[in-house]
Amino acid sequence: MSKRRISVFSMMVAAGMTLALIGSAGAADKAIKIATQSPLSGDQSLTGVDIKRGAEMALEQLAGPLTALGFKVTLAPFDDQANPDNGVANAKQIVSDPAILGIVGHYNSGVQIPSSEVYHTSGLVNVSPANTNPKVTTRGYMEVNRIVGRDDVQGVVGADFAAAKGVKTAFVVHDKSAYGQGIAEFFKKRAEENKIKLLGFEGTEEKANFDALLSPVIAGNPDMVYFGGMAAQAALMFKQARQKGYEGTFMSDDGFDSADAAKIGDKTLLAGGGTYYSTVAGPASVYPGTAKFITDFTAKYKAAPQPFAAQSYDSMAIVLKAVENAAVANKNEVPTRAAVTKAVRDLKAFKGITGTYTFNAIGDPEKSLYFIQQVKSADPAAWSNNPIVKTLEIAPPK
Amino acid sequence: MKRFLRYINVYELVRPIGQLLKFSVGSAAVMSAIVVALALVLDQTAVGVHLMDKLNVTVFNYTLSNLPQVVIDGLTIGFVYAAIALGYTMVYGVLQFINFAHSEIFAVGAFVGVELLIFLQSAGVLAGASLFMAYAYLLLAILLGMLAAGGLAVAVERIAYRPLRGASRLVPLISAIGVSFLLQDVIRLVEGLTTGQFNRIMPTFGNFDDRIIFGKLVLGASKLTLGISIKSIIVIVVAVLMLVGLNYLVNATRVGKAIRAVAQDMPTASLMGINVNRIISLTFLVGGLLGGAAGVLYALKFTRIDPFIGFFPGLKAFTAAVLGGIGNMTGALLGGIILGLLETFAGSYMGVFTSGAAGSEYKDIFAFSILILVLIFRPQGLMGKNVGQKA
């Protein structure tokens, strides 16, 4: 008897919940959500949180036209913890929410690549502010777009810079992630073409003790140590290398572009041959259109924007504009995901704060900027003042 | 003064230092001999040709000139492992179970110490501190880390292990694994709520990052600087002091006698008037103190810590304890030193010896294969039988 009562009760609860779900979906007819995915906790949260903030600010400032059409646009931030598993789990949650029409995100290519498989199967558009691995777009998914450059160019830019600096020997280390290993391999390939002798090519997931890894580095004493990966690991390895007496030059990639690098590496980054990094997103101040963005951002969050915050602002702006265009085409009703996806690619010469964007057939911007920067101060607060040594504008490879 | 000295068992103070010296020099010599012999053989093969081509140096010369640095690095991490391993081995000696939460006790010690230093830094005390004060602050951080970790270890024993004492040996083991996960997430929660960042970075202060340079070695076309960083010296000195202190406590004091008695036979010890519960708490306290100090030293040496930092050092220290013979203090020392050296030797030379085919990322293969071999051929561990007493 009691068993049956429980089962009746649980059925009622289930029915009630279903009704509530239907009810809420019905009430939020013209609600639109745009999701973000970036590491909001963990090692890379400094940059990840600012990716969310950039998108958040864009939403606040640029949702006007959509509000005028009677839509209520909100942000749905997700924390991927820079971990592919979390990214994919979030992606599944994101695509199952019908109100979400677009996603700005991912800081790490290694997270974006598996997560975008989920977006692809659900036809949800993704505009990436930071992912540089070629595979992000070369899979040819209609849904995936990015507004930054690619590692098969960035690695080459880094290796060319090294050669121009007179580097004869180099030791390359990477973090075994899709991003880190990818760019390290592009660097390696180009370095060899530039007649730079590679003393070693090593992958490591080590986060604390680089003693053993560094022995051959110190013994070989290369002109340059290159790290393909993220700031926390790279800066720590550089620091330990200096403490073991390495005097040469360090170089890393756009994953290194975070104030955390200065916090960890401190003065060791300035000693010896110094530290350089290539990036696809210079500090916000180098773009002509970002003055207002920097002022607003600093006023709102009481801190200067980290790299990629301005790119995230633009990514969100692109998604909002595409949603607006698709909604207008749909007689001011909520557009389908497919329509938004198409509207993103249809945007021509979209004027953002970091540049003017037109996506090519696979979702790469038609031209992207690449920078080489030098670490000039051990103070984390001064990170965004690191000078740019070289700027290049290059079209993505075919 | 003389009267006072009579109460100090000088032998027990000197003996462990001798032991440490013997173990360090012995295992370093054995491993050096092996790599040098290997290098001589490899010089005749394609590996030698490859290295000659790359660095313009023979494998033998490369090995020899890297050796001092590798030994120093290996000993530094080895002493940290030994300090953690003692926590495992003491608890095993007394209760015959593996306290898997010990790795998180280590992590808590590291976090408390580093948080104190971060606090001091944000208060502006660290930046301009004189050398003396810098060392005082570091000592304070180590002590606070020790206290927190020691207190936590006692609390964990009281809450999670004591109620299970009569149960089968698997039960407290599972409880320990549970506590380990719980503590990891508690650290994450507390750090996440208070600082919003659960990866912390040890502030830079004092002269700990400086290096004492012994000289330069010429290696083919390049020069190799030989030296040791001050923080490695600090890690070694503090670890040795703690190990000597622990040895004295266990082997030369009344409390130590009680610990040994409880380890040998708990019911009989309690019949002899020893408060068994108090001795067990004390064992956990001592293990926790060592673990906490090791945590702060680890953070000092490697700069960055996160809530999961305890996992690998904990696993390796546990391996070291088993390698040396779990339950045996001398064994834990030996195991820690061997493991630290082995890991560093493998990591440093494997890449070169295999012409880059298997880099330093595979270093743990050696540590754990040695463990398997020891467990197959000497299940009681290296020192398991030689010493009659446990604790």
Interface residues (C-beta under 8 A of the other chain):
Chain A: S41 G42 D43 S45 K176 K197 L199 G200 F201 E202 G203 T204 E205 E206 K207 A208 N209 D211 A212 L213 S215 P216 I218 A219 G220 N221 A232 L236 K239 Q240 Q243 K244 G245 D260 K263 I264 D266 K267 T268
Chain B: K54 L55 Y62 S65 N66 Q69 V70 D73 T76 I77 G192 G196 Q197 F198 N199 I201 T204 D209 R211 I213 L219 S222 K223 L224 T225 G227 S229 Y298 K301 F302 T303 R304 I305 D306 I309 E343 T344 A346 G347 S348 Y349 G351 V352 G356 G359 S360 E361 K363
